[in-house]
Amino acid sequence: MRSSLTRRLSPYAYLSPALISITLLSLLPMLFTVYLAFTDASLYTFKTGFHWVGLANFVEIFSGSFSKVFFPVFGWTIVYSLLSVLTQFSAGMFVAVLLNNPNLKETRLYRALLIIPWAIPGSIAALAWQGLFNTSNGMINRLLVEFFHIDAIPWLQEATWARVAVLIVNLWLGFPYMMTICLGALQAIPFELYEAAEVDGANVWDKFWKVTFPMMLRFSLPLMISSFAFNFNNFNTALLMVNGGPNRVGPFAAGYTDLLASVGYKLTVNLNRYDLSGALSIILFFLVAGISLFNMKVTGAFKEDE
Amino acid sequence: MARRKATGGKLRRFEIIEVWITRLIIWALIVVTFIPILSIVTASLQTGDVFYSGSLLPDPARFTLNNYKLLLTTTKFPIWIRNTVLMGFAVGILQVGITVLSSFAFSRLRFKGRTNGIRALLLLQMMPNYVSIAAIQYVLFKLNMGNLWGLLLVLTGASAYNIWLIKGYMDGLPKELDEAARVDGCTDWQVFYKVILPLARPMLAVMFLMTFVGIFNEYIMSRALLKSPNDMLLAQGLQTFSTQFSVKWGQFAAATVLSCVPLAIIWGFSQKYVESGLTRGAVKG
């Protein structure tokens, strides 16, 4: 028989690899980042060591020269996250409703085909799209010019078009996931609701807006909010397609498709401004924590059901 | 729209029209979704100037495998693929191992902090770890680990989300099996090794696969940490092509095809498990 002490401690043995790696790779970097945020750590102090500077970095972000970057980028981060979720969800729902037609015998085949963008690594797809969006030679402008006889669109050079291009690629990459979620949600809607609606004289349109849509929204809302929080930091596409650009006028080389997270990333990777990057991460943390807490409040996700 | 039972008899006229409209819209959507893919596959199989002509359908007269040959012999693509596959296996196996042990503890063992532990871990990892990039790069560069070993270390960090997902799956396995095994004198470890692990195998395979594909996607961390072109993973390596797309578009397309087709096929075969795994883990019921 094993002693009660071993018995009490053994669960932690199972947990230890995860706890050690999370401590080492999530918790400590986070704490060190917080520390860096209150110092002047940068390329200049890398060799000599850094000093405590108090709130100077936060003052710089909110009212110094960095504020000219911070607030516009913050605005775009919110718009980008909202549009990403809304476009992906509407497209996913639209396709799911079409595919869910019981008279469509070959629906499994269509599902398998439409899910393919999900299977392609997003980074490689983003690079491919960069070529396809090329202004003078890319496939997209070629097709548009050939079929619609319009002028070539400066997709990756002009701020608004670059933003549209990034959102299009995000939509292409993301709608299969939302489609899968919505198909699951559609299966969960009780058939009786439609029968009841039919008795009340509802037509196809009413049935969609009064039964399908609200039920699906209820099922998908937690996923949509976490998808919003995810997109808040999801700068992979923009980084690979246009490197966050085209660049804004001004310091810090932040671009029009940069998100707060990618500005912080570039501060570290390109400029070695560990101090400002750390401070930005703290601000970002509070923003995303706020969204996630809101999500848990609204939806009761992660509630233990035992 | 509703899950009507497919009527045994003939469809009503209205239903026939409805199903054909649906079909046409879906065909159009599939075409739009596949135009980029088709264009890449075509470019990879034709002589260099497809990037310029914008032609979508392959032109048999210009068929060539030259792009593939150049890609495999004159670029670092084979090295990047090797790095990526090795890294994928290493991270995948380590991740699955770390995750499955913790999930078992959270699902089957009693200990202090069980209920709140996983929630705390999920909260902690709400932020992707590249947000701590300042600290990670600072420390790894100080330690002179701006290489594949440093990257392996960073990517191996356990994922609370995966732990939660696998725990959900394990919660769905009948507890009677454990009890029966314990009556036969099995210890915790034997219950884990002989009962739970074999049953969780399909779900673990899905997790391995997702981690593996994730490494093909890895760009953010490697760009921040790796310096030598010989260390690069696939995405970062291919990114170096993009500055000279006009000359290397064909080769880039070939690289995309070579790396994505095997993944898409594996993904296609495992889709059923991915879907059921995601929903079973996420929506307990």
HADDOCK unambig.tbl for C-alpha pairs under 7 A between the chains (distance, minus, plus):
assign (segid A and resid 8 and name CA) (segid B and resid 111 and name CA) 6.86 0.50 0.50
assign (segid A and resid 11 and name CA) (segid B and resid 105 and name CA) 5.73 0.50 0.50
assign (segid A and resid 11 and name CA) (segid B and resid 109 and name CA) 6.30 0.50 0.50
assign (segid A and resid 11 and name CA) (segid B and resid 111 and name CA) 6.57 0.50 0.50
assign (segid A and resid 14 and name CA) (segid B and resid 101 and name CA) 5.19 0.50 0.50
assign (segid A and resid 14 and name CA) (segid B and resid 102 and name CA) 5.65 0.50 0.50
assign (segid A and resid 14 and name CA) (segid B and resid 105 and name CA) 6.17 0.50 0.50
assign (segid A and resid 15 and name CA) (segid B and resid 101 and name CA) 6.50 0.50 0.50
assign (segid A and resid 15 and name CA) (segid B and resid 102 and name CA) 4.69 0.50 0.50
assign (segid A and resid 15 and name CA) (segid B and resid 105 and name CA) 6.73 0.50 0.50
assign (segid A and resid 17 and name CA) (segid B and resid 98 and name CA) 5.73 0.50 0.50
assign (segid A and resid 18 and name CA) (segid B and resid 98 and name CA) 5.59 0.50 0.50
assign (segid A and resid 18 and name CA) (segid B and resid 99 and name CA) 6.80 0.50 0.50
assign (segid A and resid 18 and name CA) (segid B and resid 102 and name CA) 6.63 0.50 0.50
assign (segid A and resid 18 and name CA) (segid B and resid 158 and name CA) 5.34 0.50 0.50
assign (segid A and resid 21 and name CA) (segid B and resid 157 and name CA) 5.13 0.50 0.50
assign (segid A and resid 21 and name CA) (segid B and resid 158 and name CA) 5.99 0.50 0.50
assign (segid A and resid 22 and name CA) (segid B and resid 157 and name CA) 5.81 0.50 0.50
assign (segid A and resid 22 and name CA) (segid B and resid 158 and name CA) 5.83 0.50 0.50
assign (segid A and resid 25 and name CA) (segid B and resid 154 and name CA) 6.43 0.50 0.50
assign (segid A and resid 25 and name CA) (segid B and resid 157 and name CA) 5.78 0.50 0.50
assign (segid A and resid 26 and name CA) (segid B and resid 129 and name CA) 6.17 0.50 0.50
assign (segid A and resid 29 and name CA) (segid B and resid 132 and name CA) 5.71 0.50 0.50
assign (segid A and resid 29 and name CA) (segid B and resid 135 and name CA) 5.31 0.50 0.50
assign (segid A and resid 29 and name CA) (segid B and resid 136 and name CA) 6.00 0.50 0.50
assign (segid A and resid 30 and name CA) (segid B and resid 132 and name CA) 5.53 0.50 0.50
assign (segid A and resid 32 and name CA) (segid B and resid 135 and name CA) 5.75 0.50 0.50
assign (segid A and resid 33 and name CA) (segid B and resid 132 and name CA) 5.85 0.50 0.50
assign (segid A and resid 33 and name CA) (segid B and resid 134 and name CA) 6.26 0.50 0.50
assign (segid A and resid 33 and name CA) (segid B and resid 135 and name CA) 5.06 0.50 0.50
assign (segid A and resid 97 and name CA) (segid B and resid 1 and name CA) 6.06 0.50 0.50
assign (segid A and resid 98 and name CA) (segid B and resid 22 and name CA) 5.97 0.50 0.50
assign (segid A and resid 100 and name CA) (segid B and resid 1 and name CA) 5.86 0.50 0.50
assign (segid A and resid 101 and name CA) (segid B and resid 1 and name CA) 5.35 0.50 0.50
assign (segid A and resid 102 and name CA) (segid B and resid 3 and name CA) 6.57 0.50 0.50
assign (segid A and resid 102 and name CA) (segid B and resid 4 and name CA) 6.62 0.50 0.50
assign (segid A and resid 102 and name CA) (segid B and resid 6 and name CA) 5.97 0.50 0.50
assign (segid A and resid 103 and name CA) (segid B and resid 6 and name CA) 6.46 0.50 0.50
assign (segid A and resid 103 and name CA) (segid B and resid 19 and name CA) 6.47 0.50 0.50
assign (segid A and resid 104 and name CA) (segid B and resid 19 and name CA) 6.22 0.50 0.50
assign (segid A and resid 114 and name CA) (segid B and resid 30 and name CA) 6.51 0.50 0.50
assign (segid A and resid 116 and name CA) (segid B and resid 264 and name CA) 6.86 0.50 0.50
assign (segid A and resid 119 and name CA) (segid B and resid 263 and name CA) 6.91 0.50 0.50
assign (segid A and resid 119 and name CA) (segid B and resid 264 and name CA) 5.31 0.50 0.50
assign (segid A and resid 119 and name CA) (segid B and resid 267 and name CA) 6.14 0.50 0.50
assign (segid A and resid 120 and name CA) (segid B and resid 260 and name CA) 5.93 0.50 0.50
assign (segid A and resid 120 and name CA) (segid B and resid 264 and name CA) 6.48 0.50 0.50
assign (segid A and resid 121 and name CA) (segid B and resid 213 and name CA) 6.79 0.50 0.50
assign (segid A and resid 121 and name CA) (segid B and resid 216 and name CA) 6.14 0.50 0.50
assign (segid A and resid 121 and name CA) (segid B and resid 217 and name CA) 5.02 0.50 0.50
assign (segid A and resid 122 and name CA) (segid B and resid 217 and name CA) 6.02 0.50 0.50
assign (segid A and resid 123 and name CA) (segid B and resid 217 and name CA) 5.15 0.50 0.50
assign (segid A and resid 123 and name CA) (segid B and resid 235 and name CA) 6.07 0.50 0.50
assign (segid A and resid 124 and name CA) (segid B and resid 217 and name CA) 6.98 0.50 0.50
assign (segid A and resid 124 and name CA) (segid B and resid 235 and name CA) 5.90 0.50 0.50
assign (segid A and resid 124 and name CA) (segid B and resid 256 and name CA) 6.84 0.50 0.50
assign (segid A and resid 127 and name CA) (segid B and resid 239 and name CA) 6.81 0.50 0.50
assign (segid A and resid 131 and name CA) (segid B and resid 245 and name CA) 6.89 0.50 0.50
assign (segid A and resid 137 and name CA) (segid B and resid 51 and name CA) 5.92 0.50 0.50
assign (segid A and resid 137 and name CA) (segid B and resid 52 and name CA) 4.88 0.50 0.50
assign (segid A and resid 138 and name CA) (segid B and resid 51 and name CA) 6.34 0.50 0.50
assign (segid A and resid 138 and name CA) (segid B and resid 54 and name CA) 6.87 0.50 0.50
assign (segid A and resid 139 and name CA) (segid B and resid 54 and name CA) 4.88 0.50 0.50
assign (segid A and resid 142 and name CA) (segid B and resid 54 and name CA) 5.57 0.50 0.50
assign (segid A and resid 191 and name CA) (segid B and resid 2 and name CA) 6.35 0.50 0.50
assign (segid A and resid 191 and name CA) (segid B and resid 3 and name CA) 6.23 0.50 0.50
assign (segid A and resid 194 and name CA) (segid B and resid 2 and name CA) 6.63 0.50 0.50
assign (segid A and resid 261 and name CA) (segid B and resid 131 and name CA) 6.68 0.50 0.50
assign (segid A and resid 265 and name CA) (segid B and resid 133 and name CA) 6.66 0.50 0.50
assign (segid A and resid 268 and name CA) (segid B and resid 133 and name CA) 6.98 0.50 0.50
assign (segid A and resid 268 and name CA) (segid B and resid 134 and name CA) 5.50 0.50 0.50
assign (segid A and resid 269 and name CA) (segid B and resid 224 and name CA) 5.49 0.50 0.50
assign (segid A and resid 274 and name CA) (segid B and resid 134 and name CA) 5.05 0.50 0.50
assign (segid A and resid 277 and name CA) (segid B and resid 134 and name CA) 6.32 0.50 0.50
assign (segid A and resid 278 and name CA) (segid B and resid 134 and name CA) 6.18 0.50 0.50
assign (segid A and resid 281 and name CA) (segid B and resid 131 and name CA) 5.92 0.50 0.50
assign (segid A and resid 285 and name CA) (segid B and resid 127 and name CA) 6.81 0.50 0.50
